[in-house]
Amino acid sequence: MYKLTKRKKVMRGHPKVIREINRKNIIEALRQSAPLSRTELAKKVHLSLPSVSRIINALLEEGVLLEVGKGDSRGGRKPTLLEFNPHHRFVFGVDVSREITVVLCDLQGTIVERRKIPVSPSFGPQNVVETVLREIESIKQYTEIPENRVVGLGVSTPGFLFKATRMVESSPFAGWESADVETLFVSRSPYPVTIDNVARASAMAEILYGWGSAFHSFFYFYLDWGTGGGVVYRGKIVRGLSGSCGEVGHSTIDPEGVLCYCGNRGCLEQYTSTAALLRNLKREMGEEMDFAEMISRYREGDPVVVNVLRRAGYFLGKGIANIINILNPQAVVLGGELGRLFPLYVEEAIASARENIFSLSAQETPIVVSRVGKEEVVLAVAQMVLARYLEEIG
């Protein structure tokens, strides 16, 4: 055991730092367990009653806390009860995918207002940004929330500033490859902006609302119009040196395969994404098919759709096996609309993966379907903003 000696100096915390920590602890205690009296709060955060009262008085004056009536008396005056004020400030969350979802949340993460706009990423980043900001202004006017009570905007996008060649016109994300979407939002938004790609935002949603309660480390496959991923380690997103960790969609599974908009051949995305499925269905059937029709025909048992999904699942399994062989994660989570809507695709992927996992012990790695949907994703990006703000006021 480590012991202090005369040669060791006892390091004491700076009073300002200690006050900030105490504020954070009091705010968090009331967010989790309100209502509480000052005495109950002092016991919970292990501080003296005078110290707690000084901090509470300041937080009441700032509007962060509220007095909400009297508690039961154990002899003497009834204690005044306190709770965190979730309407002290608000945050916006935005998810850009097959449609745009915009939510306004209070500081407890409760949705106050929700809007869905049928505009896909193919609309282009400039138009998407303008549409989002118009909708935010509309929500703000509808809810009559002053601008100074909105503390930030969290955005989940298809990704941006990624490698693309002249084939980019065949990409479902045309325009996003060269657009600095973060700068577009930051330059036009009246609020601080936090932005991430949809795969990592979805992985964050899984941590907060899904399999994160069962697994602390996992790989998340985002299977939608594109194929992406997120690495989760000990409950945190791993971003890598330049923030691009998890780009499994552009791992090569066939060097002589389909040419990808990134310039490489045989990228996993070109075999497993919605765009790939619809392209393959067009080739097989000789006609265009949209996503809604693909869902309908799958449910009817259309043999061509079934075979195309089986083939895509086979290739996805190769990608899953590669991830398990390289990372040996606690679990693999399959999310996005393809993971949620097509059980056959998932079943084929799991079977294919099991055939290609190298280690016998890794054969038992759980491969599960995501527990979250689009609403949890947009809440997750709002939570990123919320967490930052709570850190600032603590």
C-alpha positions in Angstrom: 0.0 0.0 0.0 1.2 3.5 -0.8 2.2 5.5 2.3 3.0 9.2 2.7 6.5 9.9 4.0 8.1 13.2 5.1 9.6 13.4 1.6 6.2 13.3 -0.1 4.1 16.4 -0.4 0.4 16.2 0.1 -1.2 17.7 -3.0 -4.3 19.7 -2.2 -7.0 20.7 -4.7 -7.3 24.3 -5.7 -10.5 25.8 -4.1 -11.9 26.8 -7.5 -11.5 23.3 -8.8 -13.1 21.8 -5.7 -16.1 24.2 -6.0 -16.6 23.1 -9.6 -16.5 19.5 -8.7 -19.0 20.1 -5.8 -21.3 22.0 -8.2 -21.2 19.1 -10.7 -21.9 16.5 -8.0 -24.9 18.5 -6.7 -26.4 19.1 -10.2 -26.0 15.4 -11.1 -27.5 14.2 -7.8 -30.5 16.3 -8.4 -30.8 15.2 -12.0 -30.8 11.6 -10.8 -32.7 11.6 -7.5 -34.8 14.8 -7.2 -36.6 16.1 -5.3 -34.2 16.3 -2.4 -33.9 18.6 0.6 -30.7 20.4 1.4 -29.9 18.0 4.2 -30.5 15.0 2.0 -28.4 16.5 -0.7 -25.5 17.2 1.8 -25.5 13.5 2.8 -25.6 12.3 -0.8 -22.7 14.4 -2.0 -20.8 14.1 1.4 -20.5 17.8 2.0 -21.4 20.0 5.0 -24.8 21.6 5.0 -23.4 25.2 4.9 -21.2 24.3 1.8 -24.2 22.7 0.0 -26.4 25.7 0.9 -23.9 28.2 -0.6 -23.7 26.3 -3.9 -27.5 25.8 -4.0 -28.2 29.5 -3.5 -26.0 30.3 -6.5 -27.6 27.6 -8.6 -31.1 28.9 -7.7 -30.2 32.4 -8.7 -28.9 31.1 -12.0 -32.1 29.2 -12.6 -30.3 25.8 -12.8 -32.3 24.6 -9.7 -35.9 25.0 -8.6 -37.5 25.0 -5.1 -40.6 22.7 -5.5 -42.4 22.7 -2.3 -42.0 21.2 1.2 -41.1 17.7 2.3 -42.2 15.7 5.3 -41.0 16.9 8.7 -39.3 14.8 11.2 -39.9 17.4 13.9 -39.5 21.1 13.3 -39.9 22.9 10.0 -40.7 21.1 6.9 -37.7 21.0 4.6 -37.7 22.8 1.2 -37.4 20.4 -1.7 -35.1 21.1 -4.7 -34.9 19.7 -8.2 -32.9 20.3 -11.3 -34.7 22.7 -13.8 -34.7 20.8 -17.1 -36.2 23.9 -18.9 -33.3 26.1 -17.8 -31.8 25.5 -21.3 -32.6 23.5 -24.4 -30.6 21.6 -27.1 -31.4 20.7 -30.7 -30.6 17.3 -32.2 -30.6 16.6 -36.0 -30.3 13.3 -37.9 -29.7 13.5 -41.7 -30.6 10.2 -43.4 -33.4 9.0 -45.6 -35.3 11.9 -44.1 -34.3 14.7 -41.8 -35.3 14.5 -38.1 -35.1 17.5 -35.9 -35.8 17.4 -32.2 -35.8 20.0 -29.4 -34.8 18.5 -26.0 -34.7 19.9 -22.5 -31.7 19.3 -20.2 -33.1 15.9 -19.1 -33.0 14.8 -22.7 -36.8 14.8 -23.0 -38.2 15.7 -26.4 -40.2 18.9 -26.4 -40.8 19.1 -30.1 -40.1 16.8 -33.0 -40.2 17.3 -36.8 -39.5 15.0 -39.7 -38.8 16.3 -43.2 -38.7 14.0 -46.3 -35.4 15.2 -47.7 -32.6 12.6 -48.3 -28.8 13.2 -48.3 -29.0 13.2 -52.1 -30.6 16.7 -51.8 -27.0 17.9 -51.2 -25.3 19.4 -48.1 -26.0 23.0 -48.9 -29.7 22.5 -49.2 -29.8 20.1 -46.2 -28.1 22.7 -44.0 -30.5 25.4 -45.1 -33.5 23.1 -44.6 -32.4 22.1 -41.1 -31.8 25.7 -40.0 -35.2 26.8 -41.3 -36.8 24.0 -39.4 -35.0 24.9 -36.2 -36.2 28.5 -36.5 -39.7 27.3 -37.1 -39.5 25.1 -33.9 -38.1 28.0 -31.9 -41.0 30.2 -32.9 -43.6 27.5 -32.3 -42.3 26.8 -28.8 -41.6 30.5 -28.1 -38.2 29.6 -26.6 -35.8 32.6 -26.6 -32.6 32.1 -28.6 -30.4 32.6 -25.5 -31.9 29.5 -23.9 -30.7 27.2 -26.7 -27.2 26.0 -25.9 -26.2 24.0 -28.9 -27.0 21.9 -31.9 -25.9 18.2 -32.4 -25.9 16.8 -36.0 -25.6 13.3 -37.3 -24.7 13.4 -41.1 -23.9 10.8 -43.8 -20.2 11.8 -43.4 -18.3 14.5 -45.2 -14.8 15.4 -46.6 -14.1 11.8 -47.7 -12.2 10.3 -50.5 -14.0 10.2 -53.9 -13.1 9.9 -57.5 -14.8 11.0 -60.7 -17.2 8.2 -60.1 -18.7 10.2 -57.3 -21.8 10.9 -59.4 -22.8 7.2 -58.7 -22.4 7.8 -54.9 -25.6 8.1 -52.9 -23.8 10.9 -51.0 -22.8 13.0 -54.0 -21.8 16.5 -52.8 -21.0 15.4 -49.3 -17.5 14.1 -50.3 -16.1 17.6 -50.8 -18.3 19.7 -48.6 -17.1 20.9 -45.2 -20.5 20.4 -43.6 -19.3 21.3 -40.2 -18.2 24.8 -41.4 -21.5 25.2 -43.2 -23.4 24.6 -40.0 -21.0 26.5 -37.8 -21.0 29.6 -40.1 -24.8 29.7 -40.3 -26.0 28.4 -37.0 -26.6 30.9 -34.1 -25.6 28.1 -31.7 -22.5 26.0 -31.1 -22.5 22.9 -33.3 -21.4 19.3 -32.5 -21.3 17.1 -35.6 -20.5 13.4 -36.3 -21.2 10.9 -39.0 -24.3 8.7 -38.7 -22.4 5.5 -38.0 -20.6 6.8 -35.0 -23.8 8.7 -33.8 -25.6 5.4 -34.1 -22.9 3.6 -32.1 -23.3 6.3 -29.4 -27.1 5.7 -29.4 -26.4 2.0 -28.9 -24.2 2.9 -25.9 -26.8 5.1 -24.3 -30.0 3.3 -25.2 -29.2 -0.2 -26.5 -26.7 -3.0 -26.1 -24.4 -0.6 -24.2 -26.1 -1.9 -21.0 -24.9 -5.4 -21.8 -21.6 -4.9 -23.6 -19.0 -2.3 -22.7 -16.9 -2.9 -25.8 -18.4 -3.8 -29.2 -18.2 -3.0 -32.9 -21.3 -1.4 -34.4 -22.2 -2.0 -38.1 -24.3 0.8 -39.7 -26.2 -0.8 -42.6 -28.2 1.7 -44.5 -27.8 3.7 -47.7 -24.1 3.3 -47.0 -22.1 0.9 -44.8 -20.1 2.3 -41.9 -19.0 1.4 -38.4 -18.2 2.5 -34.9 -15.7 1.1 -32.5 -16.8 1.2 -28.8 -14.3 0.5 -26.1 -15.2 0.6 -22.4 -18.4 2.6 -23.2 -16.6 5.2 -25.3 -16.4 5.8 -29.1 -12.9 5.2 -30.4 -12.2 7.9 -33.0 -8.6 7.3 -34.1 -5.9 9.8 -34.9 -7.9 11.7 -37.5 -11.4 10.8 -36.4 -12.0 8.1 -39.1 -11.9 5.0 -37.0 -14.5 2.4 -37.9 -14.8 3.0 -41.7 -15.5 -0.7 -42.4 -17.5 0.1 -45.5 -14.3 0.8 -47.4 -12.4 -2.3 -46.4 -11.7 -4.4 -49.5 -13.3 -7.8 -49.7 -12.6 -8.4 -53.4 -9.7 -6.6 -55.1 -11.1 -7.3 -58.6 -14.7 -6.5 -57.6 -17.1 -3.6 -58.0 -15.6 -0.2 -58.5 -16.5 2.1 -55.6 -16.9 5.9 -55.7 -13.9 6.1 -53.4 -11.7 4.8 -56.3 -11.0 1.4 -54.9 -12.5 -1.9 -56.0 -14.4 -4.4 -53.9 -15.3 -2.2 -51.0 -17.7 -3.9 -48.5 -20.2 -1.0 -49.0 -20.6 -2.0 -52.7 -22.0 -5.3 -51.7 -23.9 -4.7 -48.4 -25.6 -1.2 -48.5 -29.1 -0.2 -49.7 -27.5 1.5 -52.7 -25.8 -1.8 -53.6 -29.0 -3.9 -53.1 -31.1 -1.6 -55.3 -28.3 -1.6 -58.0 -28.3 -5.4 -58.0 -32.1 -5.6 -58.1 -32.1 -3.3 -61.1 -29.6 -5.6 -62.8 -31.6 -8.7 -62.0 -35.0 -7.4 -62.9 -34.2 -4.9 -65.6 -36.1 -2.1 -63.9 -35.6 0.5 -61.2 -36.9 -0.2 -57.7 -37.1 2.1 -54.7 -36.5 1.2 -51.1 -40.2 1.0 -50.1 -40.9 -1.4 -53.0 -37.9 -3.6 -52.0 -39.4 -3.9 -48.4 -42.8 -4.7 -49.9 -41.5 -7.4 -52.2 -39.3 -8.9 -49.4 -42.3 -9.3 -47.2 -44.2 -11.0 -50.1 -41.3 -13.4 -50.4 -40.2 -12.3 -53.9 -37.5 -14.8 -54.9 -35.3 -12.2 -56.7 -35.3 -9.9 -53.7 -34.7 -12.8 -51.3 -31.7 -14.0 -53.3 -30.2 -10.5 -53.6 -30.5 -10.1 -49.8 -28.9 -13.5 -49.2 -26.0 -12.6 -51.4 -25.5 -9.2 -49.6 -25.7 -11.0 -46.2 -23.0 -13.4 -47.3 -20.6 -10.6 -48.1 -21.5 -8.7 -44.9 -20.6 -11.9 -43.0 -17.1 -11.6 -44.5 -16.8 -8.1 -43.1 -18.1 -9.2 -39.7 -15.6 -12.0 -39.6 -12.7 -9.6 -40.5 -13.7 -7.3 -37.6 -13.9 -10.2 -35.1 -10.6 -11.6 -36.3 -8.9 -8.2 -36.0 -10.5 -6.7 -32.9 -11.9 -9.6 -31.0 -14.7 -7.4 -29.6 -17.1 -8.4 -26.8 -19.9 -8.3 -29.4 -20.9 -7.1 -32.9 -24.1 -5.1 -33.3 -25.9 -4.8 -36.6 -27.9 -1.6 -37.0 -29.3 0.8 -39.5 -32.5 0.2 -41.5 -31.2 -3.0 -43.2 -30.3 -4.5 -39.9 -33.8 -3.7 -38.5 -36.0 -4.5 -41.5 -34.5 -7.6 -43.1 -34.0 -10.6 -40.7 -33.0 -12.8 -43.6 -30.1 -10.5 -44.5 -28.9 -10.6 -40.8 -29.3 -14.4 -40.6 -27.2 -14.9 -43.7 -24.6 -12.5 -42.4 -24.3 -14.3 -39.1 -24.0 -17.7 -40.8 -21.3 -16.4 -43.2 -19.4 -14.8 -40.4 -19.3 -18.0 -38.3 -17.7 -19.8 -41.3 -14.9 -17.2 -41.5 -13.9 -16.5 -37.8 -10.4 -17.8 -37.2 -10.2 -18.3 -33.4 -12.4 -21.1 -32.0 -13.0 -19.0 -28.8 -14.1 -16.1 -30.9 -16.7 -18.2 -32.7 -19.1 -17.5 -29.8 -18.8 -13.8 -30.2 -22.4 -12.4 -29.9 -23.7 -11.0 -33.2 -26.9 -9.1 -32.4 -29.4 -6.7 -34.0 -29.4 -3.1 -32.8 -31.9 -2.2 -30.1 -32.1 1.5 -31.3 -33.8 3.4 -34.1 -33.7 6.8 -35.6 -35.2 8.5 -32.6 -32.4 7.2 -30.3 -29.8 8.4 -32.8 -31.1 11.9 -32.9 -31.3 11.9 -29.1 -27.7 10.7 -28.9 -26.4 13.7 -30.8 -28.5 16.0 -28.6 -27.0 14.2 -25.6 -23.5 15.1 -26.9 -24.4 18.8 -26.7 -26.2 18.3 -23.4 -23.2 16.6 -21.8 -20.9 19.4 -22.8 -23.2 22.1 -21.4 -23.6 20.3 -18.1 -19.9 20.1 -17.9 -19.6 23.8 -18.5 -22.2 24.8 -15.8 -20.8 22.5 -13.2 
